[in-house]
């Protein structure tokens, strides 16, 4: 099942039980639940080993983490 098919199915289930004016809110909720994609960026401090999340600016001491522990963004690469 593709992501689009899953969204259509979830939207169908929700609209069966919610008033029609809630459909726009459902779209906003689904968009808010989509994961952020980010990457670790050097913080440009000379001699620093810290990398910064480009989504929230959180400094992290290692480049190898797959997720930002502050905002939850999944890191590319």
QUIHU-V351630 format. One record per pair of residues at least 12 apart in sequence whose C-alpha atoms are under 6 Angstrom apart, sorted by the first residue. I is the first residue (numbers start at 1). J is the second residue. D is the distance in Angstrom with one decimal. If there is no record, write none. Layout:
BEGIN
I|J|D + I|J|D
END
This chain:
BEGIN
36|73|4.7 + 37|73|5.3 + 37|74|5.0 + 37|75|5.9 + 38|54|5.9 + 38|55|5.9 + 38|73|5.7 + 38|74|5.9 + 38|75|4.8 + 39|54|5.9 + 39|75|4.7 + 39|76|5.4 + 40|52|5.4 + 40|53|4.9
END
